[in-house]
């Protein structure tokens, strides 16, 4: 699925990965019209959520679960690359 900001997301089981930053812990919602969000040094560059424990997408687990991120990035590349 592609967002209004051009990000893609993928859901696998309880995990949801979004290949960009914005909202979901990076801002208080959509903010200004297509407001740009730039992560700081050491900040996550994408988003990962446990949808069973956090359906509101309030805790980004991108830095905590690198193995899940790697798997979902590969799955997304396979899907997007096949279009």
C-alpha positions as protocol buffer text, in pm:
chain_id: "A"
residue {
  index: 1
  type: UNK
  ca { x: 0 y: 0 z: 0 }
}
residue {
  index: 2
  type: UNK
  ca { x: 132 y: 350 z: -86 }
}
residue {
  index: 3
  type: UNK
  ca { x: 54 y: 654 z: 130 }
}
residue {
  index: 4
  type: UNK
  ca { x: -19 y: 1011 z: 28 }
}
residue {
  index: 5
  type: UNK
  ca { x: 344 y: 1089 z: 109 }
}
residue {
  index: 6
  type: UNK
  ca { x: 471 y: 820 z: -127 }
}
residue {
  index: 7
  type: UNK
  ca { x: 573 y: 574 z: 143 }
}
residue {
  index: 8
  type: UNK
  ca { x: 498 y: 206 z: 110 }
}
residue {
  index: 9
  type: UNK
  ca { x: 386 y: -18 z: 394 }
}
residue {
  index: 10
  type: UNK
  ca { x: 364 y: -391 z: 435 }
}
residue {
  index: 11
  type: UNK
  ca { x: 189 y: -603 z: 694 }
}
residue {
  index: 12
  type: UNK
  ca { x: 304 y: -953 z: 788 }
}
residue {
  index: 13
  type: UNK
  ca { x: 133 y: -1119 z: 1081 }
}
residue {
  index: 14
  type: UNK
  ca { x: 141 y: -876 z: 1370 }
}
residue {
  index: 15
  type: UNK
  ca { x: 408 y: -656 z: 1212 }
}
residue {
  index: 16
  type: UNK
  ca { x: 358 y: -343 z: 1003 }
}
residue {
  index: 17
  type: UNK
  ca { x: 657 y: -180 z: 831 }
}
residue {
  index: 18
  type: UNK
  ca { x: 651 y: 168 z: 670 }
}
residue {
  index: 19
  type: UNK
  ca { x: 951 y: 264 z: 458 }
}
residue {
  index: 20
  type: UNK
  ca { x: 970 y: 626 z: 572 }
}
residue {
  index: 21
  type: UNK
  ca { x: 915 y: 856 z: 865 }
}
residue {
  index: 22
  type: UNK
  ca { x: 632 y: 1089 z: 950 }
}
residue {
  index: 23
  type: UNK
  ca { x: 346 y: 1067 z: 1195 }
}
residue {
  index: 24
  type: UNK
  ca { x: 348 y: 748 z: 1406 }
}
residue {
  index: 25
  type: UNK
  ca { x: 575 y: 883 z: 1677 }
}
residue {
  index: 26
  type: UNK
  ca { x: 754 y: 1134 z: 1455 }
}
residue {
  index: 27
  type: UNK
  ca { x: 490 y: 1407 z: 1466 }
}
residue {
  index: 28
  type: UNK
  ca { x: 143 y: 1474 z: 1602 }
}
residue {
  index: 29
  type: UNK
  ca { x: -37 y: 1341 z: 1297 }
}
residue {
  index: 30
  type: UNK
  ca { x: -26 y: 1459 z: 939 }
}
residue {
  index: 31
  type: UNK
  ca { x: 83 y: 1810 z: 1041 }
}
residue {
  index: 32
  type: UNK
  ca { x: 103 y: 2066 z: 765 }
}
residue {
  index: 33
  type: UNK
  ca { x: 32 y: 1967 z: 409 }
}
residue {
  index: 34
  type: UNK
  ca { x: 294 y: 1702 z: 337 }
}
residue {
  index: 35
  type: UNK
  ca { x: 528 y: 1835 z: 605 }
}
residue {
  index: 36
  type: UNK
  ca { x: 875 y: 1685 z: 568 }
}
residue {
  index: 37
  type: UNK
  ca { x: 1020 y: 1489 z: 862 }
}
residue {
  index: 38
  type: UNK
  ca { x: 1394 y: 1434 z: 875 }
}
residue {
  index: 39
  type: UNK
  ca { x: 1526 y: 1187 z: 1132 }
}
residue {
  index: 40
  type: UNK
  ca { x: 1815 y: 1301 z: 1349 }
}
residue {
  index: 41
  type: UNK
  ca { x: 2141 y: 1114 z: 1395 }
}
residue {
  index: 42
  type: UNK
  ca { x: 2068 y: 770 z: 1541 }
}
residue {
  index: 43
  type: UNK
  ca { x: 1693 y: 804 z: 1487 }
}
residue {
  index: 44
  type: UNK
  ca { x: 1495 y: 540 z: 1296 }
}
residue {
  index: 45
  type: UNK
  ca { x: 1476 y: 596 z: 921 }
}
residue {
  index: 46
  type: UNK
  ca { x: 1156 y: 394 z: 883 }
}
residue {
  index: 47
  type: UNK
  ca { x: 879 y: 257 z: 1105 }
}
residue {
  index: 48
  type: UNK
  ca { x: 793 y: -84 z: 1250 }
}
residue {
  index: 49
  type: UNK
  ca { x: 490 y: -152 z: 1469 }
}
residue {
  index: 50
  type: UNK
  ca { x: 354 y: -453 z: 1657 }
}
residue {
  index: 51
  type: UNK
  ca { x: -11 y: -419 z: 1557 }
}
residue {
  index: 52
  type: UNK
  ca { x: -131 y: -666 z: 1823 }
}
residue {
  index: 53
  type: UNK
  ca { x: 20 y: -470 z: 2113 }
}
residue {
  index: 54
  type: UNK
  ca { x: 13 y: -123 z: 1954 }
}
residue {
  index: 55
  type: UNK
  ca { x: -271 y: -82 z: 1703 }
}
residue {
  index: 56
  type: UNK
  ca { x: -245 y: 296 z: 1740 }
}
residue {
  index: 57
  type: UNK
  ca { x: 114 y: 286 z: 1606 }
}
residue {
  index: 58
  type: UNK
  ca { x: 258 y: 484 z: 1897 }
}
residue {
  index: 59
  type: UNK
  ca { x: 584 y: 290 z: 1959 }
}
residue {
  index: 60
  type: UNK
  ca { x: 821 y: 258 z: 1666 }
}
residue {
  index: 61
  type: UNK
  ca { x: 1019 y: -67 z: 1707 }
}
residue {
  index: 62
  type: UNK
  ca { x: 1243 y: -11 z: 1402 }
}
residue {
  index: 63
  type: UNK
  ca { x: 1565 y: 6 z: 1604 }
}
residue {
  index: 64
  type: UNK
  ca { x: 1461 y: -273 z: 1845 }
}
residue {
  index: 65
  type: UNK
  ca { x: 1373 y: -542 z: 1588 }
}
residue {
  index: 66
  type: UNK
  ca { x: 1632 y: -533 z: 1305 }
}
residue {
  index: 67
  type: UNK
  ca { x: 1562 y: -894 z: 1206 }
}
residue {
  index: 68
  type: UNK
  ca { x: 1192 y: -818 z: 1149 }
}
residue {
  index: 69
  type: UNK
  ca { x: 1282 y: -503 z: 955 }
}
residue {
  index: 70
  type: UNK
  ca { x: 1522 y: -699 z: 732 }
}
residue {
  index: 71
  type: UNK
  ca { x: 1256 y: -960 z: 654 }
}
residue {
  index: 72
  type: UNK
  ca { x: 986 y: -704 z: 575 }
}
residue {
  index: 73
  type: UNK
  ca { x: 1219 y: -489 z: 364 }
}
residue {
  index: 74
  type: UNK
  ca { x: 1301 y: -799 z: 154 }
}
residue {
  index: 75
  type: UNK
  ca { x: 932 y: -887 z: 120 }
}
residue {
  index: 76
  type: UNK
  ca { x: 849 y: -530 z: 17 }
}
residue {
  index: 77
  type: UNK
  ca { x: 1130 y: -521 z: -239 }
}
residue {
  index: 78
  type: UNK
  ca { x: 1001 y: -846 z: -386 }
}
residue {
  index: 79
  type: UNK
  ca { x: 648 y: -709 z: -419 }
}
residue {
  index: 80
  type: UNK
  ca { x: 736 y: -359 z: -541 }
}
residue {
  index: 81
  type: UNK
  ca { x: 1000 y: -494 z: -779 }
}
residue {
  index: 82
  type: UNK
  ca { x: 748 y: -728 z: -941 }
}
residue {
  index: 83
  type: UNK
  ca { x: 505 y: -454 z: -1048 }
}
